Amino acid sequence: QVQLVESGGGLVQAGDSLRLSCVVSGRTFSTTAMGWFRQAPGKEREFVAAISWSTDNTYYADSVKGRFIISRDNAKNTVYLDMSSLKPEDTAVYSCAAQDEGWRYWGQGTQVTVSS
């Protein structure tokens, strides 16, 4: 099993920045990549960003490209999502996920609210 714990969410104003963290524990060696997803009220969960554990490959949704940066610290088993130029439409519950033949493991999520 793999456990994921997110932190860093909060209430910010439009244009502000915020950093989310996701600490990974357990059978981390079985995972190949980490990702961030978000779900706004009344909407389906959507992909935000992903990063490989072993390479520098990163992937972003078009809606966040140029504003969000995903990074990892392998020594700390932690994945970060640095969000800047936040917009009200970025308001959502953000969850991290670990990939092991699909997005198999999920955290509980952290709320990000961006006021206009």
FILUM-197334 format. One record per atom (N, C-alpha, C): z, x, y; residue in three letters; atom name. Coordinates in pm, 1 decimal. Example, Ala and Ser with C-alpha at 12.3 -4.5 7.8 and 13.67 -1.06 7.14 Angstrom:
pz 780.0; px 1319.0; py -569.0; residuo ALA; atomo N
pz 780.0; px 1230.0; py -450.0; residuo ALA; atomo CA
pz 780.0; px 1320.0; py -330.0; residuo ALA; atomo C
pz 708.0; px 1285.0; py -225.0; residuo SER; atomo N
pz 714.0; px 1367.0; py -106.0; residuo SER; atomo CA
pz 787.0; px 1290.0; py 3.0; residuo SER; atomo C
# end
This chain:
pz 0.0; px 83.2; py -119.3; residuo GLN; atomo N
pz 0.0; px 0.0; py 0.0; residuo GLN; atomo CA
pz 0.0; px 86.8; py 124.6; residuo GLN; atomo C
pz -52.3; px 29.9; py 228.5; residuo VAL; atomo N
pz -57.8; px 95.4; py 358.9; residuo VAL; atomo CA
pz 6.4; px 1.6; py 461.1; residuo VAL; atomo C
pz 93.9; px 57.1; py 543.1; residuo GLN; atomo N
pz 159.0; px -22.6; py 646.2; residuo GLN; atomo CA
pz 110.2; px 22.8; py 783.8; residuo GLN; atomo C
pz 87.3; px -73.8; py 869.3; residuo LEU; atomo N
pz 38.0; px -46.4; py 1003.8; residuo LEU; atomo CA
pz 129.3; px -114.7; py 1104.5; residuo LEU; atomo C
pz 169.9; px -41.1; py 1206.9; residuo VAL; atomo N
pz 256.3; px -97.7; py 1310.3; residuo VAL; atomo CA
pz 197.7; px -64.7; py 1446.5; residuo VAL; atomo C
pz 160.2; px -169.9; py 1519.7; residuo GLU; atomo N
pz 103.2; px -150.4; py 1653.1; residuo GLU; atomo CA
pz 211.4; px -158.4; py 1759.8; residuo GLU; atomo C
pz 183.4; px -96.6; py 1871.5; residuo SER; atomo N
pz 271.2; px -107.4; py 1987.6; residuo SER; atomo CA
pz 189.2; px -79.2; py 2112.8; residuo SER; atomo C
pz 247.0; px -113.1; py 2227.6; residuo GLY; atomo N
pz 182.5; px -80.0; py 2353.5; residuo GLY; atomo CA
pz 122.9; px -195.5; py 2430.3; residuo GLY; atomo C
pz 124.7; px -314.0; py 2371.9; residuo GLY; atomo N
pz 69.8; px -428.0; py 2443.0; residuo GLY; atomo CA
pz 156.8; px -468.1; py 2560.9; residuo GLY; atomo C
pz 104.7; px -557.5; py 2643.0; residuo GLY; atomo N
pz 181.1; px -604.1; py 2757.2; residuo GLY; atomo CA
pz 97.6; px -683.8; py 2853.4; residuo GLY; atomo C
pz 156.6; px -713.2; py 2968.3; residuo LEU; atomo N
pz 89.9; px -788.7; py 3074.2; residuo LEU; atomo CA
pz 49.4; px -691.3; py 3184.2; residuo LEU; atomo C
pz -79.7; px -689.1; py 3214.2; residuo VAL; atomo N
pz -130.8; px -599.8; py 3317.9; residuo VAL; atomo CA
pz -225.1; px -678.3; py 3408.2; residuo VAL; atomo C
pz -262.1; px -616.9; py 3518.7; residuo GLN; atomo N
pz -357.2; px -678.5; py 3610.0; residuo GLN; atomo CA
pz -497.7; px -626.2; py 3583.3; residuo GLN; atomo C
pz -594.0; px -702.4; py 3624.5; residuo ALA; atomo N
pz -733.3; px -661.0; py 3609.6; residuo ALA; atomo CA
pz -753.6; px -525.2; py 3677.2; residuo ALA; atomo C
pz -823.2; px -437.7; py 3607.3; residuo GLY; atomo N
pz -847.8; px -302.7; py 3657.8; residuo GLY; atomo CA
pz -748.2; px -200.0; py 3608.5; residuo GLY; atomo C
pz -637.7; px -246.4; py 3552.9; residuo ASP; atomo N
pz -535.6; px -154.9; py 3502.8; residuo ASP; atomo CA
pz -577.4; px -92.7; py 3369.3; residuo ASP; atomo C
pz -493.9; px 2.4; py 3326.6; residuo SER; atomo N
pz -515.5; px 68.2; py 3198.3; residuo SER; atomo CA
pz -396.4; px 44.6; py 3108.0; residuo SER; atomo C
pz -419.8; px 59.6; py 2978.0; residuo LEU; atomo N
pz -314.3; px 38.0; py 2879.1; residuo LEU; atomo CA
pz -349.1; px 118.8; py 2755.6; residuo LEU; atomo C
pz -248.1; px 171.4; py 2690.2; residuo ARG; atomo N
pz -269.4; px 244.5; py 2564.6; residuo ARG; atomo CA
pz -198.3; px 172.2; py 2450.7; residuo ARG; atomo C
pz -273.8; px 142.8; py 2347.4; residuo LEU; atomo N
pz -218.2; px 86.5; py 2224.6; residuo LEU; atomo CA
pz -205.4; px 197.7; py 2121.7; residuo LEU; atomo C
pz -100.8; px 187.4; py 2040.7; residuo SER; atomo N
pz -79.4; px 283.8; py 1932.4; residuo SER; atomo CA
pz -67.2; px 209.3; py 1800.3; residuo SER; atomo C
pz -107.9; px 275.4; py 1694.1; residuo CYS; atomo N
pz -96.6; px 219.1; py 1559.7; residuo CYS; atomo CA
pz -50.2; px 330.4; py 1467.3; residuo CYS; atomo C
pz 70.7; px 316.5; py 1417.3; residuo VAL; atomo N
pz 125.4; px 414.8; py 1324.5; residuo VAL; atomo CA
pz 96.4; px 368.9; py 1182.5; residuo VAL; atomo C
pz 40.7; px 459.5; py 1104.9; residuo VAL; atomo N
pz -0.7; px 428.9; py 968.1; residuo VAL; atomo CA
pz 93.8; px 498.7; py 870.9; residuo VAL; atomo C
pz 141.1; px 427.4; py 769.2; residuo SER; atomo N
pz 227.5; px 488.2; py 669.2; residuo SER; atomo CA
pz 190.1; px 435.8; py 532.0; residuo SER; atomo C
pz 243.3; px 501.2; py 429.4; residuo GLY; atomo N
pz 213.3; px 461.1; py 293.0; residuo GLY; atomo CA
pz 99.5; px 544.0; py 235.2; residuo GLY; atomo C
pz 14.4; px 481.4; py 156.0; residuo ARG; atomo N
pz -93.7; px 551.5; py 87.5; residuo ARG; atomo CA
pz -211.3; px 575.4; py 181.4; residuo ARG; atomo C
pz -185.6; px 650.7; py 285.5; residuo THR; atomo N
pz -287.4; px 670.8; py 388.6; residuo THR; atomo CA
pz -408.4; px 747.6; py 335.7; residuo THR; atomo C
pz -388.7; px 825.9; py 228.6; residuo PHE; atomo N
pz -498.8; px 906.1; py 176.5; residuo PHE; atomo CA
pz -609.6; px 819.1; py 119.9; residuo PHE; atomo C
pz -578.9; px 693.2; py 91.4; residuo SER; atomo N
pz -680.0; px 603.8; py 35.0; residuo SER; atomo CA
pz -770.1; px 542.1; py 141.9; residuo SER; atomo C
pz -734.6; px 562.2; py 267.2; residuo THR; atomo N
pz -811.7; px 499.9; py 375.0; residuo THR; atomo CA
pz -912.1; px 598.6; py 432.7; residuo THR; atomo C
pz -1026.0; px 547.5; py 477.0; residuo THR; atomo N
pz -1132.6; px 633.6; py 527.2; residuo THR; atomo CA
pz -1153.4; px 621.4; py 677.0; residuo THR; atomo C
pz -1112.2; px 511.7; py 732.7; residuo ALA; atomo N
pz -1132.0; px 490.6; py 875.6; residuo ALA; atomo CA
pz -1027.3; px 392.2; py 927.0; residuo ALA; atomo C
pz -1011.3; px 393.6; py 1058.2; residuo MET; atomo N
pz -920.6; px 299.5; py 1124.3; residuo MET; atomo CA
pz -996.9; px 223.4; py 1230.7; residuo MET; atomo C
pz -954.2; px 100.7; py 1251.7; residuo GLY; atomo N
pz -1023.3; px 21.0; py 1351.2; residuo GLY; atomo CA
pz -927.3; px -64.1; py 1432.0; residuo GLY; atomo C
pz -976.7; px -107.5; py 1546.9; residuo TRP; atomo N
pz -905.0; px -204.0; py 1630.0; residuo TRP; atomo CA
pz -989.0; px -330.4; py 1638.7; residuo TRP; atomo C
pz -922.3; px -442.4; py 1624.4; residuo PHE; atomo N
pz -984.9; px -571.8; py 1636.3; residuo PHE; atomo CA
pz -902.7; px -654.5; py 1735.0; residuo PHE; atomo C
pz -961.1; px -761.6; py 1784.7; residuo ARG; atomo N
pz -885.2; px -848.7; py 1874.5; residuo ARG; atomo CA
pz -923.9; px -993.7; py 1851.1; residuo ARG; atomo C
pz -830.0; px -1080.9; py 1881.9; residuo GLN; atomo N
pz -854.9; px -1224.4; py 1869.2; residuo GLN; atomo CA
pz -796.5; px -1295.5; py 1988.9; residuo GLN; atomo C
pz -882.9; px -1360.0; py 2064.6; residuo ALA; atomo N
pz -840.7; px -1438.1; py 2179.9; residuo ALA; atomo CA
pz -813.5; px -1581.5; py 2134.8; residuo ALA; atomo C
pz -733.8; px -1655.2; py 2209.4; residuo PRO; atomo N
pz -703.7; px -1793.9; py 2172.6; residuo PRO; atomo CA
pz -830.3; px -1876.6; py 2156.6; residuo PRO; atomo C
pz -839.7; px -1945.6; py 2044.1; residuo GLY; atomo N
pz -954.2; px -2031.5; py 2018.8; residuo GLY; atomo CA
pz -1081.1; px -1959.8; py 1979.1; residuo GLY; atomo C
pz -1073.2; px -1829.2; py 1960.0; residuo LYS; atomo N
pz -1191.2; px -1752.4; py 1923.8; residuo LYS; atomo CA
pz -1168.9; px -1679.4; py 1792.1; residuo LYS; atomo C
pz -1279.4; px -1637.8; py 1731.3; residuo GLU; atomo N
pz -1269.5; px -1561.3; py 1608.7; residuo GLU; atomo CA
pz -1231.7; px -1416.4; py 1639.5; residuo GLU; atomo C
pz -1174.4; px -1354.3; py 1539.1; residuo ARG; atomo N
pz -1141.5; px -1213.0; py 1553.5; residuo ARG; atomo CA
pz -1269.6; px -1132.4; py 1566.9; residuo ARG; atomo C
pz -1266.7; px -1033.5; py 1656.6; residuo GLU; atomo N
pz -1385.4; px -951.9; py 1677.9; residuo GLU; atomo CA
pz -1351.9; px -803.7; py 1670.6; residuo GLU; atomo C
pz -1450.2; px -727.1; py 1630.5; residuo PHE; atomo N
pz -1437.8; px -583.1; py 1622.0; residuo PHE; atomo CA
pz -1434.0; px -523.6; py 1762.1; residuo PHE; atomo C
pz -1348.5; px -422.1; py 1780.6; residuo VAL; atomo N
pz -1339.6; px -354.6; py 1909.7; residuo VAL; atomo CA
pz -1385.4; px -210.0; py 1898.7; residuo VAL; atomo C
pz -1324.5; px -135.4; py 1806.1; residuo ALA; atomo N
pz -1357.9; px 6.4; py 1792.6; residuo ALA; atomo CA
pz -1312.5; px 56.5; py 1657.0; residuo ALA; atomo C
pz -1371.8; px 167.5; py 1612.7; residuo ALA; atomo N
pz -1333.4; px 227.7; py 1485.5; residuo ALA; atomo CA
pz -1351.7; px 377.9; py 1493.2; residuo ALA; atomo C
pz -1276.7; px 448.0; py 1408.5; residuo ILE; atomo N
pz -1285.4; px 593.7; py 1403.8; residuo ILE; atomo CA
pz -1260.6; px 640.1; py 1261.9; residuo ILE; atomo C
pz -1335.8; px 741.4; py 1221.0; residuo SER; atomo N
pz -1316.7; px 800.2; py 1089.3; residuo SER; atomo CA
pz -1195.3; px 893.2; py 1090.8; residuo SER; atomo C
pz -1126.7; px 899.4; py 977.0; residuo TRP; atomo N
pz -1013.9; px 992.8; py 967.7; residuo TRP; atomo CA
pz -1061.7; px 1137.9; py 961.7; residuo TRP; atomo C
pz -1180.9; px 1160.4; py 906.3; residuo SER; atomo N
pz -1222.1; px 1296.8; py 876.0; residuo SER; atomo CA
pz -1332.8; px 1351.8; py 965.3; residuo SER; atomo C
pz -1399.6; px 1266.9; py 1041.5; residuo THR; atomo N
pz -1506.4; px 1315.3; py 1129.6; residuo THR; atomo CA
pz -1479.3; px 1269.1; py 1271.8; residuo THR; atomo C
pz -1564.8; px 1304.2; py 1362.4; residuo ASP; atomo N
pz -1551.4; px 1262.5; py 1501.6; residuo ASP; atomo CA
pz -1628.7; px 1134.9; py 1530.7; residuo ASP; atomo C
pz -1673.2; px 1069.5; py 1426.7; residuo ASN; atomo N
pz -1752.2; px 947.7; py 1447.8; residuo ASN; atomo CA
pz -1666.3; px 834.1; py 1501.0; residuo ASN; atomo C
pz -1712.7; px 773.6; py 1608.4; residuo THR; atomo N
pz -1646.3; px 656.9; py 1665.2; residuo THR; atomo CA
pz -1749.1; px 546.8; py 1687.7; residuo THR; atomo C
pz -1701.4; px 425.5; py 1689.2; residuo TYR; atomo N
pz -1788.7; px 309.0; py 1703.9; residuo TYR; atomo CA
pz -1719.9; px 211.4; py 1798.1; residuo TYR; atomo C
pz -1799.3; px 146.2; py 1883.4; residuo TYR; atomo N
pz -1744.5; px 53.8; py 1981.2; residuo TYR; atomo CA
pz -1827.7; px -73.6; py 1990.0; residuo TYR; atomo C
pz -1758.0; px -181.7; py 2019.7; residuo ALA; atomo N
pz -1829.3; px -303.8; py 2053.9; residuo ALA; atomo CA
pz -1892.4; px -284.3; py 2191.9; residuo ALA; atomo C
pz -2006.1; px -348.2; py 2212.3; residuo ASP; atomo N
pz -2074.2; px -334.2; py 2340.7; residuo ASP; atomo CA
pz -1985.3; px -378.0; py 2457.3; residuo ASP; atomo C
pz -1901.2; px -475.3; py 2433.0; residuo SER; atomo N
pz -1817.9; px -530.9; py 2539.7; residuo SER; atomo CA
pz -1712.7; px -433.7; py 2591.0; residuo SER; atomo C
pz -1682.0; px -329.0; py 2514.8; residuo VAL; atomo N
pz -1578.0; px -234.4; py 2556.2; residuo VAL; atomo CA
pz -1631.6; px -93.5; py 2574.9; residuo VAL; atomo C
pz -1756.5; px -71.8; py 2540.9; residuo LYS; atomo N
pz -1814.3; px 60.5; py 2549.3; residuo LYS; atomo CA
pz -1807.8; px 111.4; py 2693.6; residuo LYS; atomo C
pz -1758.7; px 233.9; py 2708.9; residuo GLY; atomo N
pz -1743.2; px 291.8; py 2842.2; residuo GLY; atomo CA
pz -1609.4; px 263.0; py 2907.5; residuo GLY; atomo C
pz -1533.1; px 170.5; py 2850.5; residuo ARG; atomo N
pz -1400.8; px 136.5; py 2906.7; residuo ARG; atomo CA
pz -1287.5; px 170.2; py 2810.2; residuo ARG; atomo C
pz -1312.8; px 157.7; py 2680.5; residuo PHE; atomo N
pz -1210.1; px 183.6; py 2579.3; residuo PHE; atomo CA
pz -1245.2; px 312.1; py 2504.2; residuo PHE; atomo C
pz -1140.2; px 383.3; py 2465.1; residuo ILE; atomo N
pz -1158.0; px 502.9; py 2383.5; residuo ILE; atomo CA
pz -1062.1; px 498.0; py 2265.9; residuo ILE; atomo C
pz -1115.4; px 515.7; py 2146.1; residuo ILE; atomo N
pz -1033.2; px 522.1; py 2026.2; residuo ILE; atomo CA
pz -1016.9; px 668.4; py 1988.4; residuo ILE; atomo C
pz -896.3; px 704.5; py 1948.8; residuo SER; atomo N
pz -869.2; px 842.1; py 1908.3; residuo SER; atomo CA
pz -762.6; px 839.9; py 1799.3; residuo SER; atomo C
pz -741.8; px 953.4; py 1738.8; residuo ARG; atomo N
pz -643.1; px 962.8; py 1631.0; residuo ARG; atomo CA
pz -570.4; px 1094.7; py 1638.2; residuo ARG; atomo C
pz -449.9; px 1093.8; py 1584.9; residuo ASP; atomo N
pz -370.6; px 1214.6; py 1568.0; residuo ASP; atomo CA
pz -333.4; px 1218.2; py 1420.5; residuo ASP; atomo C
pz -408.0; px 1296.9; py 1343.6; residuo ASN; atomo N
pz -386.3; px 1299.2; py 1198.7; residuo ASN; atomo CA
pz -245.6; px 1346.7; py 1163.6; residuo ASN; atomo C
pz -192.5; px 1439.4; py 1239.8; residuo ALA; atomo N
pz -59.2; px 1491.7; py 1210.6; residuo ALA; atomo CA
pz 47.6; px 1385.0; py 1225.7; residuo ALA; atomo C
pz 23.2; px 1290.2; py 1315.6; residuo LYS; atomo N
pz 119.9; px 1181.9; py 1338.6; residuo LYS; atomo CA
pz 80.0; px 1053.2; py 1268.3; residuo LYS; atomo C
pz -33.3; px 1056.0; py 1196.7; residuo ASN; atomo N
pz -83.7; px 934.4; py 1131.8; residuo ASN; atomo CA
pz -88.8; px 818.1; py 1230.9; residuo ASN; atomo C
pz -140.0; px 846.9; py 1347.0; residuo THR; atomo N
pz -142.6; px 748.1; py 1454.6; residuo THR; atomo CA
pz -283.8; px 736.8; py 1512.8; residuo THR; atomo C
pz -321.4; px 615.8; py 1540.1; residuo VAL; atomo N
pz -449.4; px 587.0; py 1603.7; residuo VAL; atomo CA
pz -420.5; px 520.3; py 1738.0; residuo VAL; atomo C
pz -496.2; px 557.4; py 1838.2; residuo TYR; atomo N
pz -474.9; px 505.8; py 1973.0; residuo TYR; atomo CA
pz -597.8; px 429.6; py 2021.8; residuo TYR; atomo C
pz -572.1; px 337.5; py 2111.4; residuo LEU; atomo N
pz -681.2; px 271.6; py 2181.5; residuo LEU; atomo CA
pz -646.5; px 276.9; py 2329.8; residuo LEU; atomo C
pz -716.2; px 361.6; py 2402.3; residuo ASP; atomo N
pz -697.2; px 372.6; py 2546.2; residuo ASP; atomo CA
pz -793.0; px 277.0; py 2614.9; residuo ASP; atomo C
pz -735.7; px 182.6; py 2685.8; residuo MET; atomo N
pz -814.8; px 78.3; py 2749.6; residuo MET; atomo CA
pz -805.0; px 94.9; py 2900.6; residuo MET; atomo C
pz -917.3; px 98.3; py 2966.9; residuo SER; atomo N
pz -919.0; px 110.1; py 3111.7; residuo SER; atomo CA
pz -1010.2; px 3.5; py 3170.5; residuo SER; atomo C
pz -1001.7; px -13.1; py 3301.0; residuo SER; atomo N
pz -1080.1; px -116.3; py 3370.7; residuo SER; atomo CA
pz -1068.4; px -249.6; py 3299.0; residuo SER; atomo C
pz -946.7; px -285.6; py 3265.4; residuo LEU; atomo N
pz -924.6; px -407.9; py 3188.8; residuo LEU; atomo CA
pz -967.4; px -531.3; py 3267.5; residuo LEU; atomo C
pz -1018.5; px -627.2; py 3193.5; residuo LYS; atomo N
pz -1066.8; px -752.3; py 3249.7; residuo LYS; atomo CA
pz -988.7; px -868.7; py 3189.2; residuo LYS; atomo C
pz -982.6; px -981.6; py 3257.5; residuo PRO; atomo N
pz -914.2; px -1098.2; py 3199.5; residuo PRO; atomo CA
pz -970.5; px -1135.6; py 3062.7; residuo PRO; atomo C
pz -1098.4; px -1114.9; py 3040.7; residuo GLU; atomo N
pz -1157.4; px -1149.0; py 2911.3; residuo GLU; atomo CA
pz -1116.7; px -1053.3; py 2800.1; residuo GLU; atomo C
pz -1044.4; px -947.2; py 2833.5; residuo ASP; atomo N
pz -989.6; px -858.7; py 2730.5; residuo ASP; atomo CA
pz -858.4; px -913.8; py 2674.6; residuo ASP; atomo C
pz -807.6; px -1020.7; py 2731.7; residuo THR; atomo N
pz -683.5; px -1081.2; py 2684.9; residuo THR; atomo CA
pz -699.3; px -1127.2; py 2540.6; residuo THR; atomo C
pz -608.5; px -1079.2; py 2454.5; residuo ALA; atomo N
pz -616.4; px -1111.4; py 2311.8; residuo ALA; atomo CA
pz -498.4; px -1046.7; py 2239.9; residuo ALA; atomo C
pz -483.8; px -1083.9; py 2114.7; residuo VAL; atomo N
pz -394.0; px -1011.1; py 2024.5; residuo VAL; atomo CA
pz -477.3; px -900.4; py 1961.1; residuo VAL; atomo C
pz -432.9; px -777.9; py 1977.9; residuo TYR; atomo N
pz -503.3; px -662.1; py 1924.7; residuo TYR; atomo CA
pz -435.0; px -615.8; py 1796.9; residuo TYR; atomo C
pz -515.6; px -598.4; py 1693.9; residuo SER; atomo N
pz -463.4; px -555.9; py 1564.5; residuo SER; atomo CA
pz -537.4; px -431.0; py 1518.7; residuo SER; atomo C
pz -464.2; px -341.6; py 1455.1; residuo CYS; atomo N
pz -531.9; px -228.4; py 1392.6; residuo CYS; atomo CA
pz -549.1; px -256.8; py 1244.8; residuo CYS; atomo C
pz -646.9; px -193.0; py 1187.1; residuo ALA; atomo N
pz -679.4; px -214.3; py 1047.0; residuo ALA; atomo CA
pz -720.9; px -82.1; py 984.2; residuo ALA; atomo C
pz -694.2; px -70.1; py 855.1; residuo ALA; atomo N
pz -731.2; px 49.0; py 779.4; residuo ALA; atomo CA
pz -838.7; px 12.3; py 679.0; residuo ALA; atomo C
pz -938.3; px 100.2; py 672.5; residuo GLN; atomo N
pz -1051.4; px 73.6; py 585.5; residuo GLN; atomo CA
pz -1034.7; px 144.2; py 451.8; residuo GLN; atomo C
pz -1044.6; px 66.6; py 345.6; residuo ASP; atomo N
pz -1039.8; px 116.4; py 208.5; residuo ASP; atomo CA
pz -1127.4; px 22.7; py 127.9; residuo ASP; atomo C
pz -1256.3; px 54.1; py 125.2; residuo GLU; atomo N
pz -1356.0; px -36.6; py 66.9; residuo GLU; atomo CA
pz -1350.0; px -170.6; py 139.0; residuo GLU; atomo C
pz -1360.0; px -165.9; py 268.2; residuo GLY; atomo N
pz -1347.1; px -284.4; py 351.8; residuo GLY; atomo CA
pz -1220.0; px -273.2; py 434.3; residuo GLY; atomo C
pz -1204.5; px -360.9; py 532.3; residuo TRP; atomo N
pz -1084.5; px -359.7; py 615.6; residuo TRP; atomo CA
pz -973.0; px -427.2; py 537.5; residuo TRP; atomo C
pz -901.7; px -347.0; py 460.9; residuo ARG; atomo N
pz -808.3; px -401.1; py 363.0; residuo ARG; atomo CA
pz -668.7; px -421.8; py 419.0; residuo ARG; atomo C
pz -624.1; px -335.3; py 507.8; residuo TYR; atomo N
pz -485.9; px -340.1; py 556.0; residuo TYR; atomo CA
pz -484.0; px -370.8; py 705.4; residuo TYR; atomo C
pz -386.4; px -454.2; py 744.8; residuo TRP; atomo N
pz -380.0; px -500.2; py 883.0; residuo TRP; atomo CA
pz -237.8; px -490.4; py 936.1; residuo TRP; atomo C
pz -228.2; px -463.3; py 1064.5; residuo GLY; atomo N
pz -99.6; px -468.1; py 1132.0; residuo GLY; atomo CA
pz -70.0; px -609.3; py 1179.1; residuo GLY; atomo C
pz 45.1; px -625.6; py 1241.6; residuo GLN; atomo N
pz 87.3; px -759.6; py 1283.5; residuo GLN; atomo CA
pz 27.0; px -798.9; py 1417.6; residuo GLN; atomo C
pz -24.0; px -702.2; py 1491.1; residuo GLY; atomo N
pz -88.1; px -730.0; py 1618.8; residuo GLY; atomo CA
pz 5.4; px -712.4; py 1736.7; residuo GLY; atomo C
pz -54.4; px -685.3; py 1851.9; residuo THR; atomo N
pz 20.9; px -672.7; py 1976.2; residuo THR; atomo CA
pz -56.7; px -745.3; py 2086.0; residuo THR; atomo C
pz 15.7; px -820.5; py 2167.6; residuo GLN; atomo N
pz -49.1; px -903.3; py 2268.7; residuo GLN; atomo CA
pz -84.3; px -822.2; py 2393.1; residuo GLN; atomo C
pz -207.2; px -837.6; py 2436.4; residuo VAL; atomo N
pz -251.0; px -780.2; py 2563.2; residuo VAL; atomo CA
pz -296.0; px -895.0; py 2652.5; residuo VAL; atomo C
pz -235.3; px -904.9; py 2767.7; residuo THR; atomo N
pz -270.9; px -1009.4; py 2862.9; residuo THR; atomo CA
pz -311.1; px -944.3; py 2994.7; residuo THR; atomo C
pz -430.7; px -977.9; py 3040.5; residuo VAL; atomo N
pz -483.0; px -922.1; py 3165.1; residuo VAL; atomo CA
pz -495.4; px -1034.8; py 3267.0; residuo VAL; atomo C
pz -420.2; px -1024.4; py 3373.7; residuo SER; atomo N
pz -424.8; px -1127.7; py 3477.9; residuo SER; atomo CA
pz -528.2; px -1090.9; py 3584.3; residuo SER; atomo C
pz -583.7; px -1193.2; py 3643.9; residuo SER; atomo N
pz -689.0; px -1169.4; py 3745.0; residuo SER; atomo CA
pz -630.9; px -1156.6; py 3884.8; residuo SER; atomo C
# end
